[in-house]
């Protein structure tokens, strides 16, 4: 019994950092004469396999989670027929999509139409390569990891435009053009909002950003609450999730950019939206919530488990907004980016630059600067939100408050129409 307890305890201790579990394999391969280049390739393949396995698992699980949670929020049961608590419903949906015939418009460019769903899926998976899952658990520890993420997120949006353009359908083209309008509008507040984090951490390496939060004993969301809100709202628009899903607004343009897609091509779009939401949740958990570090809790619980818990905490907020908020109009969505988020992001960058300059020049201790910055930036966040609500919120009301008369318009008179006399023909009087 004691040996079994020691084995479980030792395994759990090693599980805090999964590199402890793969190191014996690499040492065995090195003893067998495998070169360092070969070991590097094998380690990269193992890391890629782990990320793909995680993505495949969450793509199935999150379908059930999202439908179930939204159902409860809207006083519905959600999927509850197939399997216990409806757990087998996502598998049944996947089998159904695989069996459906894949149709393609005769006038659609073949290779663009086919590549679009693949190009939409790949960036969400590739983003996870630079996410630090633990202290020594990152597949690609890039010094420009944040720039890498911004580039891949833009590719996902452009693939939506490829799908809408290649479908040769006016509704699909409308949805695609809406995506381009959102891309131009929301990329600016996203970059400006994340610039504050780069100024604080002094690096675009995600591992360094997590270590900065560990060193100064503060989550970045405490130092940058306004940047968190700006990034959350902006990335929701780029994810095409409610309340910003105007690119596939079913009540307006049928299905938007994927109207002409069926079978597994449509299934890739559907799964990629969930994968992208998880990838963005991982980015938020890493940049704003400390990643795998959680106030020494990672010394007892594996950091990658803490990170996954934070990912699902952020993902729940995405599901919450989808289940409770109505859809924006296109003019409201673009005005929100240009009139609200962009000015607030630029003001936040200026304030953060001044704070970092004073922090470096004065040489005062972190115990003074961290609480001061938290207080200043929290007050700035609340003050800017109140100011912009008072200034711009009334302008979002676009409906007329009184009748409008246009005397210069000549309205032609319509010929009089005599109603049929039903009583004469024996019908209803």
KOLDREN-421018 format. One record per atom (N, C-alpha, C, CB): residue in three letters; x, y, z. Coordinates in steps of 0.05 Angstrom, whole numbers, plus 5000, padded with zeros to 4 digits. Glycine has a CB too. Layout:
<rs>
ALAXYZ
...
</rs>
This chain:
<rs>
UNK501749765000
UNK500050005000
UNK501750255000
UNK498150005024
UNK503950245016
UNK505750475017
UNK507150514990
UNK507850435039
UNK507950294977
UNK509250324951
UNK507350434931
UNK510250044942
UNK504750354932
UNK502850464913
UNK502350764918
UNK500150314915
UNK502250844943
UNK501951124949
UNK504351284940
UNK501451164979
UNK506751174944
UNK509151314935
UNK509151344904
UNK511651174944
UNK508251134891
UNK508151134861
UNK506151354851
UNK507350864850
UNK503751354864
UNK501751554856
UNK502851834861
UNK499051504870
UNK503951874885
UNK505052134893
UNK507252224874
UNK505952134922
UNK509052044868
UNK511252104849
UNK510252174822
UNK513151884848
UNK508252024812
UNK507152074786
UNK505752354785
UNK505051864778
UNK504252414807
UNK502952674808
UNK504952894809
UNK501052684832
UNK507152844823
UNK509253054825
UNK510553104798
UNK511352974846
UNK511052884783
UNK512152914757
UNK510153034737
UNK513152644746
UNK507552984742
UNK505553084724
UNK505253384725
UNK502852954730
UNK506453514745
UNK506353804746
UNK507753924721
UNK507753914771
UNK509753784711
UNK511153864687
UNK511553614669
UNK513953994694
UNK509953604647
UNK510053364631
UNK512653314617
UNK507853384610
UNK514453514618
UNK517153464607
UNK518653264624
UNK518753724605
UNK517953234649
UNK519153024666
UNK518452744657
UNK518253064695
UNK516152724643
UNK515252454634
UNK516452394607
UNK512152454633
UNK517152594591
UNK518252534565
UNK521352524565
UNK517352744545
UNK522552634586
UNK525452634587
UNK526652354586
UNK526452774612
UNK525552154601
UNK526651884599
UNK526551764570
UNK525151694617
UNK524451844555
UNK524251744527
UNK526551864511
UNK521551814515
UNK527052114514
UNK529152244499
UNK531952134506
UNK529152544502
UNK532352074532
UNK534851954541
UNK535151674529
UNK535051954571
UNK532951524528
UNK533151254516
UNK533851274486
UNK530451104520
UNK532551464472
UNK533151494443
UNK536051584439
UNK531251694430
UNK537051754456
UNK539851834454
UNK541751604459
UNK540452064474
UNK541051424478
UNK542751194482
UNK542650994459
UNK541751044508
UNK540451004444
UNK540250834420
UNK541650944396
UNK537350784414
UNK542951174399
UNK544451294377
UNK542851494360
UNK545451074359
UNK540451574368
UNK538951774353
UNK540252044357
UNK535951774362
UNK540652194335
UNK541952454336
UNK540152654350
UNK542652544308
UNK541452884357
UNK539853094370
UNK537753214351
UNK541753324379
UNK538353224325
UNK536353314306
UNK533953124305
UNK537553344278
UNK534452864306
UNK532252674306
UNK530552694331
UNK533352394303
UNK531852734354
UNK530452764379
UNK528753024378
UNK532352774403
UNK529853234366
UNK528353484364
UNK525853444347
UNK530053704351
UNK526053294325
UNK523753244308
UNK521653074323
UNK524553104282
UNK522552874337
UNK520752704352
UNK519252854374
UNK522252464365
UNK520753034388
UNK519453194409
UNK517353384396
UNK521553354424
UNK518053494373
UNK516153674360
UNK513653524351
UNK517453804335
UNK513953274341
UNK511653114333
UNK509953034357
UNK512652864318
UNK511252974379
UNK509752904404
UNK508153144413
UNK511552804426
UNK509353384413
UNK507953624421
UNK505653684403
UNK509853854422
UNK506053654377
UNK503953704357
UNK501653504361
UNK504953684329
UNK502353254366
UNK500253054371
UNK498653114396
UNK501552774373
UNK499953214417
UNK498553284441
UNK496653514437
UNK500553354463
UNK497553714422
UNK495753944417
UNK493353864399
UNK497354174403
UNK493853704379
UNK491653614361
UNK489653444377
UNK492753464337
UNK490753274395
UNK488953104412
UNK487253284430
UNK490552904428
UNK488453484441
UNK486953664459
UNK484853814443
UNK488853874472
UNK485553904419
UNK483654054402
UNK481353874394
UNK485054164377
UNK481953624386
UNK479753444379
UNK477953374402
UNK480953184368
UNK479053354426
UNK477353294449
UNK475553524456
UNK479053214473
UNK476753774457
UNK475054004465
UNK473054074443
UNK476854244470
UNK473654014418
UNK471654074397
UNK469153904400
UNK472854014369
UNK469453654410
UNK467153494415
UNK465753564441
UNK467953194416
UNK467353614462
UNK466253674488
UNK464853944488
UNK468453664510
UNK466054144475
UNK464954414477
UNK462354444462
UNK466954614466
UNK461854274442
UNK459254284429
UNK457054224449
UNK459154084405
UNK457454014465
UNK455553944485
UNK455354154507
UNK456253664498
UNK457754254516
UNK457754454537
UNK456254704529
UNK460654524545
UNK456854804505
UNK455655054496
UNK452655024493
UNK456855154470
UNK451754814480
UNK448954774476
UNK447454734502
UNK448354544457
UNK448754594521
UNK447454544546
UNK447254794563
UNK449054324561
UNK449454944564
UNK449455194580
UNK447555404569
UNK452355304582
UNK447655444543
UNK445855634530
UNK442955544535
UNK446355664500
UNK442355284533
UNK439655194538
UNK438755254566
UNK439554894534
UNK440555214586
UNK439755284614
UNK439355584617
UNK441855184633
UNK440955744604
UNK440656034606
UNK438056134594
UNK442956174593
UNK437055984573
UNK434556064560
UNK432155894568
UNK434956034529
UNK432455774592
UNK430255604604
UNK429555374586
UNK427855784609
UNK431555254573
UNK431155014558
UNK432954794570
UNK431855054527
UNK432454544561
UNK434054324571
UNK436654284555
UNK432454074570
UNK436554354530
UNK438954284513
UNK438853994505
UNK441554354528
UNK441053894493
UNK441153614485
UNK440953424509
UNK443653554469
UNK438953244510
UNK438653064533
UNK437552794525
UNK436753194553
UNK437552724499
UNK436352484490
UNK438352254485
UNK434752524464
UNK440452324471
UNK442352114462
UNK444552084482
UNK443552184434
UNK444551854496
UNK446551804517
UNK445851944543
UNK449251904507
UNK447251884564
UNK446652004590
UNK447152314588
UNK448351884612
UNK445152464596
UNK445252754595
UNK445752864567
UNK447352854614
UNK445252704547
UNK445652794519
UNK448652804511
UNK444453064515
UNK450352664525
UNK453252684520
UNK454052574492
UNK454752534541
UNK452452394481
UNK453152274455
UNK452052434432
UNK452051994454
UNK450552654437
UNK449452814416
UNK451552934397
UNK447753034427
UNK453853044407
UNK455853144388
UNK456952934370
UNK458153274404
UNK457352684380
UNK458352464363
UNK456252404342
UNK458952214380
UNK453752394349
UNK451652344329
UNK451652564307
UNK448952324342
UNK451952814316
UNK452053034296
UNK454453004278
UNK452153304311
UNK456752924288
UNK459152894272
UNK458652674251
UNK461652834289
UNK457552444260
UNK456952224241
UNK455052314220
UNK455851984257
UNK452952474227
UNK451052564208
UNK452352744187
UNK448752724222
UNK454152924195
UNK455553104176
UNK457352944158
UNK457153314191
UNK458652734168
UNK460452574152
UNK458852424130
UNK461952374169
UNK456352354136
UNK454752204116
UNK453352384096
UNK452752044131
UNK453252644101
UNK451852824082
UNK453552864057
UNK451253094096
UNK452152904035
UNK453452964010
UNK454653244010
UNK451452923986
UNK457053274000
UNK458353533998
UNK457753653971
UNK461453504002
UNK456153863971
UNK455253993947
UNK457054243942
UNK452354083948
UNK457354313917
UNK458954543909
UNK457654683885
UNK461854463902
UNK457254953887
UNK456155093864
UNK457755043838
UNK455855393870
UNK456355013816
UNK457754963791
UNK459555193782
UNK455754903769
UNK458855433789
UNK460355673781
UNK462355753802
UNK458555903775
UNK462755603823
UNK464655683844
UNK467455593837
UNK463855553871
UNK469455773842
UNK472255683838
UNK472955453856
UNK474255923843
UNK473655223845
UNK473854973860
UNK475954983883
UNK474554753843
UNK478355073877
UNK480455053897
UNK480155253919
UNK483255083884
UNK479155493913
UNK478655693934
UNK476355603952
UNK477955973922
UNK474255493940
UNK471955393955
UNK472755163973
UNK469755303935
UNK474554993965
UNK475354763981
UNK477454844003
UNK476554553964
UNK479255023996
UNK481355104015
UNK480255274038
UNK483555254000
UNK478055424033
UNK477055614054
UNK476455484081
UNK474555744043
UNK474955264082
UNK474455144109
UNK477055044122
UNK472454924107
UNK478954944107
UNK481454844118
UNK483055084129
UNK483154694097
UNK483155294113
UNK484655534122
UNK483355664146
UNK484855734099
UNK480755624150
UNK479355734173
UNK479955574198
UNK476355734168
UNK480655314195
UNK481055134218
UNK483855144228
UNK480254854210
UNK485855164209
UNK488655134217
UNK489655344236
UNK490355134192
UNK489055604233
UNK490155814251
UNK489455764280
UNK489256084243
UNK486955674286
UNK486155634313
UNK487855414327
UNK483255554315
UNK488655214311
UNK490355004322
UNK493255094324
UNK490254754304
UNK494255244304
UNK496955334304
UNK497555534327
UNK497755464277
UNK495555694335
UNK495955884356
UNK496755744382
UNK493356044361
UNK495655504387
UNK496255364412
UNK499155274414
UNK494455124414
UNK500655294392
UNK503455214392
UNK505155394409
UNK504555204364
UNK504455644412
UNK506055844427
UNK504955884455
UNK506156104412
UNK502755744462
UNK501655774489
UNK503355614509
UNK498655674490
UNK504355744530
UNK505955594551
UNK503955444569
UNK507755784567
UNK503955184568
UNK502155024584
UNK503354974612
UNK501554754570
UNK505955014615
UNK507254984641
UNK509855124640
UNK507654684647
UNK511455094662
UNK513955234663
UNK515855154641
UNK515355184690
UNK515854904633
UNK517554814611
UNK515854674589
UNK519654624621
UNK513354754587
UNK511554624568
UNK510554824547
UNK509154504583
UNK512154874527
UNK511355034504
UNK512554914479
UNK512155334508
UNK510954884459
UNK511954754435
UNK513754934419
UNK509654664417
UNK513055184416
UNK514655384401
UNK514955634418
UNK513355454373
UNK517255654432
UNK517755884450
UNK518856114434
UNK519655794472
UNK517056254419
UNK517856464401
UNK518156734416
UNK515856494378
UNK520156884409
UNK520557144421
UNK518457344411
UNK523257254415
UNK517257284389
UNK515057454378
UNK512457304378
UNK515757544349
UNK511957154399
UNK509556984401
UNK506957144398
UNK509556834427
UNK506857384410
UNK504457544409
UNK503957644380
UNK504657784428
UNK506157714366
UNK505857794338
UNK504957564321
UNK508557914327
UNK505957324327
UNK505157084313
UNK502157034317
UNK506756834324
UNK501057074341
UNK498257044346
UNK496557244330
UNK497657064376
UNK497457494330
UNK495957694315
UNK495857634285
UNK497157974319
UNK498057534274
UNK498157464246
UNK496257234239
UNK500857394238
UNK496257024256
UNK494556794251
UNK491556864254
UNK495256564269
UNK490957034274
UNK488157114277
UNK487057264253
UNK487857284302
UNK488757414239
UNK487857554215
UNK487457354192
UNK489957764206
UNK489057144191
UNK488656944170
UNK485956804172
UNK490956744170
UNK485156754196
UNK482556614200
UNK480256784189
UNK482056554230
UNK480457054193
UNK478257224183
UNK478357244152
UNK478557504195
UNK480757244141
UNK480957264112
UNK479957004099
UNK483857314103
UNK480256774112
UNK479156534101
UNK476056544099
UNK480056284118
UNK474856684117
UNK471956724115
UNK471256884090
UNK470856874140
UNK472857084084
UNK472357234059
UNK472757054034
UNK474257474058
UNK474756874035
UNK475056684013
UNK472656514009
UNK477556504018
UNK471456424032
UNK469056254030
UNK466756404018
UNK468356134057
UNK466256654027
UNK464056804016
UNK464356883987
UNK463757054033
UNK466856953980
UNK467357033952
UNK467056793933
UNK470157163950
UNK468156563941
UNK468156333923
UNK465456203921
UNK470256133932
UNK463656253939
UNK461056123938
UNK459256223915
UNK459556153964
UNK459956463904
UNK458356583882
UNK455456603890
UNK458656403857
UNK455056703914
UNK452356743926
UNK452257013938
UNK451656513947
UNK450157163932
UNK450157443942
UNK449957463972
UNK447757593930
UNK448557273985
UNK448457274014
UNK451157204026
UNK446357074024
UNK452557014014
UNK455256954024
UNK457157184020
UNK456356704009
UNK456857323998
UNK458657563993
UNK458057784013
UNK458257663964
UNK455457824020
UNK454758024040
UNK456157954066
UNK451758044043
UNK455957704074
UNK457257624100
UNK460257664099
UNK456557334106
UNK461457594076
UNK464357624074
UNK465257924075
UNK465357504048
UNK463758094062
UNK464358384063
UNK464058494091
UNK462658544043
UNK462158394106
UNK461858474134
UNK464358394150
UNK459358354146
UNK465458154143
UNK467858064157
UNK470158254152
UNK468657784149
UNK470558344127
UNK472658534121
UNK472358794135
UNK472858574090
UNK469858884137
UNK469359134152
UNK470059104181
UNK466359224149
UNK469358874193
UNK470058824221
UNK473058794225
UNK468658574231
UNK474358664205
UNK477258624207
UNK478758894208
UNK478258454184
UNK477959074190
UNK479259334189
UNK478759494215
UNK478359494165
UNK476359464226
UNK475559624249
UNK476759514275
UNK472559624251
UNK476759254279
UNK477359144305
UNK480359064308
UNK475658914310
UNK481859054286
UNK484658994289
UNK486159214304
UNK485958954262
UNK485259464300
UNK486559694313
UNK486259684344
UNK485459954303
UNK483859654355
UNK483759634385
UNK485059384396
UNK480859644393
UNK485059164380
UNK486358924390
UNK489358974394
UNK485858684371
UNK490659074373
UNK493559124375
UNK494159334396
UNK494659214347
UNK492659554396
UNK493159764416
UNK492659674444
UNK491460014410
UNK490659504448
UNK490159394475
UNK492359214485
UNK487559254475
UNK493359044467
UNK495558854475
UNK498158994478
UNK495758624456
UNK498459234466
UNK500959384468
UNK501559464497
UNK500859634451
UNK499459504513
UNK499959564541
UNK501259334556
UNK497259634554
UNK500459084549
UNK501758854562
UNK504658834554
UNK500258594554
UNK505258884528
UNK508058874519
UNK509759084533
UNK508158914488
UNK508559324538
UNK510059534552
UNK510759454581
UNK508459794552
UNK508859324594
UNK509359234622
UNK511359014623
UNK506759144635
UNK510958804607
UNK512658564608
UNK515358614594
UNK511358334595
UNK515458804575
UNK517958854560
UNK518658634541
UNK520158884579
UNK516658474533
UNK517158244515
UNK514558164502
UNK518458004530
UNK514758044478
UNK512457934464
UNK512457624467
UNK512458004435
UNK514257514482
UNK514357234488
UNK512357164509
UNK517257144497
UNK510556974503
UNK508356914522
UNK509356794548
UNK506456724509
UNK511556644546
UNK512656534571
UNK513856754589
UNK514956324564
UNK515056954576
UNK516157174591
UNK513857344604
UNK517857354573
UNK511657364590
UNK509357514601
UNK508257364626
UNK507157544580
UNK508157094625
UNK507256944648
UNK509256974671
UNK506856644641
UNK511856964665
UNK513856994686
UNK513857274698
UNK516656934675
UNK513057484682
UNK512857754693
UNK510557764714
UNK512157954671
UNK508357624708
UNK506157624728
UNK506957464753
UNK503657494715
UNK508557254749
UNK509557104772
UNK511457274789
UNK510856844763
UNK513257414775
UNK515357574790
UNK514057794806
UNK517357694770
UNK512057924795
UNK510858154809
UNK508358084824
UNK510258374789
UNK507657824824
UNK505557724841
UNK502857864835
UNK506257764871
UNK502257894809
UNK499758024801
UNK498957934774
UNK500058334802
UNK496457864771
UNK495357804744
UNK495358054727
UNK492557674746
UNK495758024702
UNK495758254684
UNK492958384682
UNK496658174656
UNK490858234688
UNK488158354687
UNK487858564709
UNK486058134689
UNK489358534731
UNK489358734752
UNK490758984744
UNK490658614777
UNK492958954728
UNK494459184718
UNK493159314694
UNK497259114712
UNK491759154678
UNK490659244653
UNK487659164650
UNK492259144629
UNK485959254668
UNK483059174665
UNK481759284639
UNK481559274689
UNK482559524631
UNK481459644607
UNK482359494582
UNK482259944604
UNK484859404582
UNK485859254559
UNK484458984557
UNK488959204562
UNK483858864580
UNK482358614580
UNK479558644567
UNK482058504608
UNK478158854575
UNK475458904564
UNK475558964534
UNK474059124579
UNK477559124526
UNK477859194498
UNK478458944482
UNK480159394494
UNK480258774491
UNK480958534476
UNK478658344475
UNK483458394489
UNK477258314498
UNK475058124498
UNK472858194478
UNK473858104527
UNK471958454479
UNK469858534460
UNK470858524431
UNK468958814467
UNK473358604426
UNK474358614399
UNK474658324388
UNK477058754398
UNK475758144404
UNK476157874394
UNK473557734391
UNK478057724412
UNK471457804406
UNK468857684402
UNK467757754374
UNK466857784424
UNK468257994365
UNK467458074338
UNK468957914317
UNK467858374334
UNK471557884321
UNK473157734301
UNK472457434302
UNK476057774305
UNK471457334324
UNK470657054325
UNK467857004313
UNK470656954354
UNK466557224306
UNK463757204294
UNK461857074314
UNK463857054268
UNK462257134339
UNK460457014360
UNK458457234368
UNK462056914384
UNK456057134377
UNK454057314387
UNK455257464411
UNK451557164395
UNK454857734413
UNK452957894397
UNK454158024372
UNK451858114415
UNK456357914362
UNK457658034338
UNK457657844315
UNK460458124345
UNK455757664313
UNK455857464291
UNK454357564266
UNK454557204300
UNK454957814258
UNK453657924235
UNK454557804209
UNK454058224234
UNK456757654208
UNK457757534184
UNK456057294176
UNK460657454187
UNK454657174195
UNK452956934190
UNK450256974202
UNK454256674200
UNK449157224201
UNK446657284214
UNK444357134200
UNK446157594214
UNK443356924212
UNK441356754199
UNK438756914194
UNK440756514216
UNK438157104212
UNK435657244208
UNK435857464187
UNK434857374234
UNK438257514176
UNK438557724156
UNK439557614129
UNK440457934167
UNK441657454130
UNK442857364105
UNK443157054104
UNK445657494101
UNK441156914113
UNK440856624111
UNK442956484129
UNK441156524082
UNK445456484120
UNK447556354136
UNK450256484131
UNK447756064129
UNK450156704116
UNK452656854112
UNK454656704095
UNK453956924138
UNK457156714103
UNK459256624085
UNK459156314081
UNK461956694097
UNK457856164098
UNK457755874093
UNK454955774084
UNK458555724118
UNK453455954070
UNK450855874060
UNK450955634041
UNK449456104047
UNK453055634024
UNK453255434003
UNK454855184012
UNK454455553978
UNK455555174036
UNK457254944046
UNK455454734059
UNK459455034065
UNK456254484055
UNK454754264066
UNK456654044074
UNK452554154046
UNK455653844088
UNK457353614096
UNK459553694114
UNK458553484071
UNK461853564111
UNK464053614129
UNK465453884124
UNK466053394127
UNK465054004100
UNK466054274096
UNK464654464114
UNK465754354066
UNK462054444117
UNK460654604137
UNK461454514165
UNK457654574133
UNK461954254169
UNK462754164195
UNK465454284204
UNK462953864195
UNK467254324185
UNK469754454192
UNK469354744201
UNK471654454168
UNK467554884188
UNK466955164197
UNK465755154225
UNK464955294178
UNK463954974230
UNK462654954256
UNK464654884278
UNK460354754255
UNK466354684272
UNK468354604292
UNK470454814296
UNK469654334284
UNK471254954274
UNK473355154276
UNK472455394294
UNK474155254249
UNK469855454293
UNK468955674311
UNK469355604340
UNK465955734305
UNK468855354347
UNK469255264375
UNK472255254381
UNK467954984380
UNK473855154362
UNK476755144366
UNK477955424370
UNK478154994343
UNK477055614353
UNK478055884355
UNK477256014382
UNK476956054332
UNK474855944391
UNK473956054417
UNK475755944440
UNK471055984423
UNK476555684438
UNK478355574458
UNK481055694456
UNK478455264455
UNK482055734431
UNK484755864428
UNK484756144439
UNK485455864398
UNK482656294434
UNK482556574445
UNK482356564475
UNK480156724433
UNK480856374486
UNK480756344515
UNK483456274527
UNK478656124522
UNK485056114512
UNK487756054522
UNK489456304521
UNK488955834504
UNK489156464500
UNK490756714499
UNK490056904522
UNK490156864472
UNK487456934528
UNK486557104550
UNK487556994576
UNK483557134550
UNK487356734580
UNK488256614605
UNK491256644609
UNK487556314606
UNK492856644587
UNK495756674588
UNK496556964593
UNK497056574563
UNK495357144577
UNK496157424579
UNK495057574603
UNK495257574554
UNK492657514611
UNK491257664632
UNK490957524658
UNK488657764622
UNK491057254658
UNK490357104682
UNK492756934692
UNK488056924678
UNK495156994683
UNK497456864694
UNK498256594682
UNK497156824722
UNK496656504662
UNK497356254650
UNK497456024669
UNK500056274636
UNK499655874669
UNK499855644687
UNK500555724716
UNK502055454677
UNK501255974721
UNK501956064748
UNK499456174762
UNK504156284747
UNK499156084787
UNK496856174803
UNK497656194832
UNK494455984799
UNK499256394839
UNK499856454867
UNK500756204882
UNK497456574881
UNK502856074872
UNK504055834885
UNK502355594884
UNK504855904913
UNK499855614874
UNK498155384872
UNK499255174852
UNK495355454865
UNK500855274833
UNK501955094813
UNK504154914825
UNK503155254790
UNK505054964849
UNK506854784862
UNK505554524872
UNK508254924885
UNK502954534874
UNK501454294884
UNK499654174863
UNK499754374908
UNK498554344845
UNK496854254823
UNK498354314797
UNK494054404823
UNK498454114778
UNK499854164753
UNK498954414740
UNK499553924734
UNK500954584730
UNK500254834718
UNK498454804693
UNK502754974710
UNK498854594678
UNK497154564654
UNK494254504662
UNK498254334637
UNK493754384685
UNK491054354694
UNK489854624702
UNK490954154717
UNK491454794715
UNK490455054723
UNK489855224698
UNK492555204740
UNK491555194677
UNK491155344652
UNK488555254639
UNK493455314633
UNK488054994638
UNK485654894625
UNK483154994641
UNK485654584624
UNK483355004668
UNK481155104684
UNK480655394677
UNK481755074713
UNK482755554674
UNK482355834667
UNK481255864639
UNK485055994669
UNK482155694620
UNK481055694593
UNK478055664593
UNK482355484575
UNK477055464609
UNK474155414609
UNK472755634625
UNK473655144621
UNK474055764644
UNK472855994657
UNK472256224637
UNK474556094679
UNK474256284620
UNK473956484600
UNK471956394578
UNK476656554586
UNK472056144571
UNK470156034551
UNK467256064561
UNK470855744544
UNK466856024587
UNK464156054598
UNK463156344594
UNK464155984628
UNK464956544595
UNK464056814591
UNK463156854562
UNK466257014598
UNK464656724543
UNK463756744515
UNK461056614511
UNK465856594497
UNK460556384524
UNK457956254522
UNK455856424535
UNK458055974535
UNK456456554557
UNK454656724572
UNK453656954554
UNK455956834598
UNK455557084541
UNK454757314524
UNK453057214500
UNK457257454513
UNK453656974490
UNK452056874468
UNK449256814477
UNK453356614456
UNK448956704501
UNK446256624509
UNK444556854520
UNK446556424530
UNK445657084524
UNK444157304537
UNK443957564521
UNK445357364564
UNK445857614504
UNK445857874490
UNK444757854462
UNK448757984489
UNK443258054453
UNK442258064426
UNK444458144406
UNK439858254423
UNK443958104381
UNK445958164360
UNK446058464355
UNK445358004334
UNK448458564351
UNK448858844343
UNK447958874313
UNK451758934346
UNK447159114306
UNK446959184278
UNK449759254268
UNK445059424274
UNK450159244242
UNK452759284230
UNK453759564236
UNK452659234200
UNK452059764235
UNK452960034241
UNK453660074270
UNK450760234233
UNK452159944288
UNK452859954316
UNK455459824322
UNK450659824333
UNK455959594309
UNK458459444314
UNK460859604305
UNK458359174300
UNK460759724282
UNK463059874272
UNK463360134288
UNK462659944242
UNK461160264295
UNK461360514312
UNK462560444339
UNK458660644315
UNK461960214350
UNK463060134375
UNK466160104374
UNK461859864385
UNK467160004351
UNK470059974348
UNK471360244345
UNK470659804324
UNK470360414327
UNK471660664321
UNK471260884342
UNK470760774294
UNK468860894354
UNK468261114372
UNK468761044401
UNK465361194369
UNK468860784408
UNK469260704436
UNK471960574440
UNK466960514445
UNK472260344428
UNK474660174434
UNK477260304425
UNK474359904422
UNK477360404401
UNK479860514391
UNK480860754407
UNK479660594362
UNK479160954413
UNK480161174430
UNK481061084458
UNK478061394433
UNK479460904470
UNK480160814497
UNK482760654497
UNK477960644508
UNK483260494475
UNK485760344473
UNK488160534470
UNK485660154450
UNK487860744455
UNK490060934451
UNK490661084477
UNK489461134429
UNK488561164491
UNK489061304517
UNK490361114537
UNK486361404529
UNK489560854536
UNK490760664555
UNK493760624549
UNK489360394552
UNK494460624523
UNK497360594516
UNK498960824526
UNK497660564486
UNK497961064523
UNK499361304532
UNK499761294563
UNK497861564525
UNK497661224577
UNK497861214606
UNK499760994615
UNK495061164619
UNK499660764603
UNK501560544610
UNK504360624604
UNK500760284595
UNK504860754581
UNK507660834575
UNK508761024596
UNK507760974547
UNK507061214606
UNK507861394627
UNK508461244653
UNK505761614632
UNK506761044659
UNK507160894684
UNK509760734683
UNK504760704688
UNK510260604661
UNK512660444658
UNK515160624659
UNK512660284632
UNK515060854647
UNK517261044648
UNK517861134677
UNK516761294630
UNK515861204691
UNK516161284719
UNK517161054736
UNK513561404731
UNK516160814731
UNK516960574746
UNK519960524742
UNK515360334736
UNK520860554718
UNK523760494712
UNK525560724722
UNK524160454683
UNK524560974721
UNK526261194728
UNK526461244758
UNK525261444715
UNK524361194773
UNK524361254801
UNK525861044817
UNK521561274812
UNK525660794808
UNK527060574823
UNK525660504849
UNK529860664829
UNK523160594853
UNK521660514877
UNK520860224876
UNK519160694880
UNK520260104898
UNK519759824900
UNK517159744887
UNK519759734930
UNK516959484880
UNK514459384868
UNK512059404888
UNK514759104859
UNK512659384914
UNK510459394933
UNK509059674933
UNK511559334961
UNK510359874923
UNK509060134919
UNK507760154892
UNK511060364923
UNK509260074871
UNK508260124844
UNK505959944836
UNK510560094824
UNK506059684844
UNK503959504835
UNK501159594846
UNK504559224845
UNK500859644872
UNK498259744881
UNK497460014869
UNK498259774911
UNK499460194865
UNK498860454853
UNK497860424824
UNK501360634853
UNK499260254809
UNK498360204781
UNK495660074780
UNK500460034766
UNK495159884798
UNK492459754798
UNK490359964804
UNK492359534819
UNK490760144823
UNK488760344830
UNK488360544807
UNK489660494856
UNK490560634795
UNK490360834774
UNK488960724750
UNK493160934766
UNK489760484741
UNK488560364717
UNK485660274721
UNK490260134707
UNK484960194745
UNK482160124751
UNK480460374750
UNK481959984778
UNK481460594762
UNK479960844761
UNK479760944732
UNK481361054778
UNK481960914717
UNK481960994688
UNK479860834673
UNK484660954676
UNK479760574678
UNK477860404664
UNK474960494670
UNK478260104672
UNK474360524695
UNK471560604703
UNK470960884692
UNK471260594733
UNK472861064695
UNK472361344686
UNK471961354656
UNK474661514693
UNK473561214640
UNK473161224611
UNK470561094602
UNK475461084597
UNK469760874615
UNK467260754608
UNK464960934614
UNK466960484624
UNK464961064638
UNK462761244645
UNK462761484625
UNK463061354674
UNK465061594618
UNK465161824600
UNK464161754573
UNK468061924598
UNK465061524562
UNK464161454535
UNK461161374534
UNK465861224524
UNK460161264556
UNK457361194557
UNK455661454556
UNK456661034582
UNK456461654571
UNK454961904572
UNK455162054546
UNK455962074595
UNK457462034532
UNK457862184508
UNK456662044483
UNK460862244503
UNK457261784480
UNK456561654455
UNK454161464457
UNK458861494446
UNK453361384481
UNK451061194483
UNK448461314471
UNK450561124512
UNK447861574476
UNK445361674463
UNK445461664433
UNK444861964472
UNK447861674421
UNK447961674391
UNK447461394380
UNK450761774382
UNK447561184397
UNK446960914387
UNK443960884382
UNK447960704407
UNK442361064393
UNK439461044388
UNK438861174361
UNK437861194411
UNK438661014341
UNK438361114314
UNK435361144305
UNK439760934294
UNK433561054322
UNK430761074314
UNK429661354319
UNK429060864329
UNK427861454302
UNK426761724305
UNK425061744330
UNK425161814281
UNK425361964345
UNK423762004369
UNK421162164364
UNK425362144390
UNK420962274340
UNK418462424332
UNK417962384303
UNK418762724340
UNK415562434293
UNK414962394265
UNK416662584248
UNK411962434259
UNK417462494225
UNK418962654206
UNK417262694180
UNK421762524199
UNK417062944172
UNK415463014148
UNK417263124126
UNK413163224155
UNK416863034102
UNK418363114079
UNK416463224058
UNK420062874067
UNK415863494061
UNK413763604043
UNK414663614014
UNK413063884052
UNK417263604008
UNK418263623981
UNK417863373964
UNK421063703980
UNK417163153976
UNK416862903961
UNK414062883950
UNK417462653980
UNK413962823923
UNK411362803910
UNK410562513909
UNK411562913881
UNK408562433925
UNK407662163927
UNK405362123908
UNK406862083956
UNK405561953888
UNK403361913869
UNK400961793883
UNK404261743845
UNK398661883874
UNK396161773886
UNK395561503873
UNK393761963882
UNK394561313889
UNK393861053879
UNK390961043870
UNK394460833900
UNK390260893850
UNK387460873841
UNK385760743863
UNK387260713814
UNK383360843864
UNK381460733884
UNK380760443877
UNK378960903887
UNK380660273897
UNK379959993892
UNK377359943907
UNK382259803903
UNK375359843891
UNK372759783903
UNK372759503915
UNK370559813882
UNK372259473940
UNK372259203952
UNK370059033940
UNK371959213983
UNK370458773938
UNK368358603926
UNK365958593945
UNK369458313921
UNK363658563932
UNK361158553947
UNK360558263953
UNK358858693932
UNK361458163976
UNK361057873982
UNK358157813987
UNK362657794006
UNK356658013998
UNK353857954005
UNK352157893980
UNK352658184021
UNK352858033958
UNK351358003933
UNK351657723923
UNK352158203912
UNK354057603927
UNK354657333916
UNK354057113935
UNK357457313907
UNK352857183958
UNK352156973977
UNK354356913996
UNK351356733963
UNK356557073996
UNK358757034014
UNK358257174041
UNK361357134002
UNK360457194057
UNK360057324083
UNK359557624080
UNK362557284100
UNK357657734094
UNK356858014092
UNK358858184107
UNK354058054104
</rs>
